[in-house]
Each structure stands twice: as structure tokens, then as C-alpha cells.
Amino acid sequence: MKLPPRAPMTLLDRAIAVFDPVRAVRRHQARQVLALSTGGYTGGKKSRRQTQNWNVEGGSANTDTVPDLPTLRARSRDLRRNVPIATGAIATRITNVIGEGLKVYPQIDRKALGLSVKQAREWNRKAKAEFELAAWTADFTGVQSFDELQALAFGSTDESGDVFAIRRWRKDAGDTYGTKLQIVEADRVSNPNFGMDTDVLVAGVETNESGVVRAYHVSDRHPGDLFRKAMTWRRVPAFYNDGRPIVLHLFKRLRPDQARGVPYLAPVVEILKQFGEYTDAEVQAAVISAFFTVFVKGSPDGSAGPLPTSEASASGAEEVKLGAGAIVSLADGEDISIANPNRPNPNFDAFAMALLRQIGVALEIPFELLIKHFTASYSASRAALEIAWQTFRRERAWLVKSFCQPFYEWVIEEAILIGRLEAPGFFDDPAQRAAWLKTDWYGPTKVSLDPKKDADADRQDLENRTKTRQQIIMERTGGDLESKFEQLGVEERLAEENRLSAPDAIAGADESASEDEEKEE
């Protein structure tokens, strides 16, 4: 740690100290306070040439973010639509964090509930089956399943900074459960009539004086929609009276008291826009340079008369357009001058890679994964994937806590209320409720560059008892232990019925088949 600067003793200070030590001490203390007031960090000084034009005000979390959010959202969405790197970055996160959808694996606390292993396993199996029924009809609009809603919510959070999921209930024909989720885009949560922020209402988020969220104000449509009637707002409470959530606000809080989320691409909005324009310009330049056009100059006797295009060109009424394999005739006295565009640009790749490395650092996506191109060594590629996996695992844990687990709890609550599941004490004791709702969630597994090495490592972990088979399945292959063991049992019984239960039997069957083929020949 860097110590603050010490004020040196001057010759006058020493002289005064000889005759009046008390006064000398006071002078030294005053000089020390003055030295501290100038600051010990060069980055905080305003007199240095390097930072004298760096004027940044220290606002609150909401002051620094809320006014810029509409513009940041619009630009982030435009980048996702039109700039391949931005599109790929968000798609990479969705693919690796969610994939085909995160799956629940109920793991009730059987000891706290006083259940046997068999009873707990049976209840977990039933709970999973009931949740899968509800997951098919989870979307309030009736379009998407819960797996698809996960991708929508996660992608919208990256794109817009935050998104809202409101608990709704509607039991349509054929539905087993009425619990549903209404996904609300960030723009629809705002102050009624777009009013000014107050101490307890910021960008549609209502809190009490202590900053605890109380409600959200949701408009009946997106402000960018084409509509004829006036917009209206509805106040939606954030929680029930007993503290259970009604609205899930998905966003990353980067600073204390921050009310709304910031788009994932916000730190690199400008560089992504410029990178997209630079790429487009290089492509256009390469296309133009590929349009090699032949110009035929007219002879002095006029035997090669000018084409109509060159007459128009000579009169200045129309420009001569380049085209693939075009032949343009020139009139007498006309000439051309061709500039060498030097395209494709030999420096484009090196410059683009340098920019992409900076973008990858800001987005927490290793450069190799960002561009989906692994040209480095095996160890470097493996390190990149390991680093990316740390980010994906953290993002998955956030999505489970903020979105997946609350919906699972709502469904199990309804299942118990309608009698499809039995859970004594669920509504009486919060501790019992928590014991009934314990789960694990699994999704896409980590990419393996050398499956054999990973399998050997898993085998050693099992022998050392530092990992369970369930952990290995969740990390490497996906799924759950119980369903895999059930399938293995089916396959083993089928192999025994066909006398293929041992390697020797398989080899013998292959030899018999070969002998039969030889006899037929």
C-alpha cells in the first residue's frame, strides 16, 4: 500500500522547534494535513497534463445509468441485429449457459423431512415429472416452452440490461397447470406517463425510503409500438404479503442502490459500431477493386465510335458505372486514370484481431471462442475454454437463482395445492418449505478437447471419492444419474437376452457371423 506523502521539515521549522517546540509541532501538523489534501494518487490530480481534460462527475448509480438507458438499449439491439461480432457474442453465451434449456434435478433434504432414501427418490421423480408438465405451458402468450423462455430472458437481459418475468395464472384447455410467466421487455417498465424520477420511484421501480423494492410500474404496451389510444400503466407488487415474489427482475447490479440493469454490450458499444463500419468499408473497397472494367479509347478516324454510355459521359449527363466484366468505350480525347485500391487490405486481419482481443476482454469471452477459431496450441485453447467455462458457470448460477428456481417453486406450490404432490408442512414452516424445494440444475456441458484425458481424471476422482457420479454426469455428459442408470439396466438386460453381455460373447457372435457368411458364399 502506498503511504501518503510526508511534509518535510524546513529550516524555519527547525529554528522554531528550538525556541517553541509546541508551535513547531502545530506547524508540522498543519503542513502534513495540507500535503494529504493534495492526494496521493496521480490519477486523482487535476493539474497533470495527462488528466486535466478528464472531467468526470461522481454521480449515484442511478444518475450515471438511468438517463442513458434508452439510447444504450436501442444501440445494443442494433448491434445485435447488424454487427456479426455482437450477434455471435450473445449467441455464444446463450448456447453455453443455456443450450437446449436448463433441466431441474430435485434434491429434497430427506433428513430434515424425515424421509427414507427410497421415499425421497420417489418424491424427486414425481416432482420432476410434474414440473416438466408445467414447463410445456409456461409461456403466458402460449408461444414458447420454459426452455425457450430461458433463452429469451437471458438474451433480453444481455441485450437490454434487464427483463421482467411476472407470475400469471391461466389454465387453458389441455393444461395441467395454470402457473405461467409473462416476459416483459425493459422499456415497458417506466414511470407512469413518463414522469420524473423521485426518491422512491426510479425508472418504473418503486421502493420504500430504505430502498427496498415494493412494486413495478408496467405499461400496457411497448413505447415504441404504433398505437392509437393512450398508454396506461399498472402497478404490480413485487411480493406477496408473506414475501414470496410476484415479479422476477433479471438484471446484474453493478453498484449499490442501482435500480435498473445496463446492457451487456454497453462498455463496447462504440468500438463495436466502429468495427462494423470499418469491416463494411473494407468489404466495399474489395468489391470495387474486383470490378475490373475495360475502357476502349476511340481511334483518331472514329472507326471505333463511342458507345451511348460514353456520349452521355462526355456530355457530363451520366457517370460511367463499373461492373463485373464491363467494357466501356471512350470518345476521342477522353482518357482514364486508375488508382490502385490495394485491396484486400493486407493489414486488415492483424488490426481486426487486435480490436477483437479488446472486445473479448470486456465481454469476458476469450478471443478464440469469440471468433470460433482455435489456432493456438492445445494448452492455450484449453485454457481459453476453461476461463470461458468459469464465466458461463457463474452466469448459469445467476439465471437459476433469478429465474429458473422461482418458477420451479411456483409450480411445486400449485402441484401441492391441487393435490398432485404431497408435502407435509410445506405451507406451515419456511424451513420445511425450503427442504421440499431443494434442487440441482444442469445444462450444456463443458467443451472437451481431449475426452480420454477428462475420462481418466474423472475415474481418479471417483477412486479418490472427491467427486460423485452425479457431478461427473452434470459436468461432462448432461442428464441425471437415475435416468442413465435406468437406461443402462435396460441395455444390459437386452444384451443378456441376445447373449451379448460379455466381450467374449460379442467376439464369439462376430466369429459365428463371419463363419455363416463364408458358408453362404
ABEGO torsion letter per residue (X at the ends): XBBBBBBBBBAAAAAAAAABAAAAAAAAAAAAAAAAAAEABAAABAABAAAAABBBBBBBAAAAAAAAAAAAAAAAAAAAAABAAAAAAAAAAAAAAAEAEBBBBBBBBAAAAGBBAAAAAAAAAAAAAAAAAAAAAABAAGABBAAAAAAAAAAAAAAAGBBBBBBBBBBBBGBABABBBBBBBAAABBBBGGBBBBAABBGGBBBBAAGBBABBBBBABBAABBBABBBBBBBBBABBAAGBBABBBBBBBABBGBABBBBAAAAAAAAAAAAAAAAAAAAAAAAAAABBBBBBBBBAAGABBBBAAAAAAAAGABBBBBBBGBBBBBBBGBBBBBBBAGOBBAAAAAAAAAAAAAAAAAAGBBAAAAAGBBABBAAAAAAAAAAAAAAAAAAAAAAAAAAAAAAAAAAAAAAAAAGABBBBGAAABAAAAAAAABBBBBBBBBBBABAAAAAAAAAAAAAAGABBAAAAAAAAAEEBAAAAAAAAAAAAAAAAAAGAABAAAAAAAAAAAAAAAAAAX
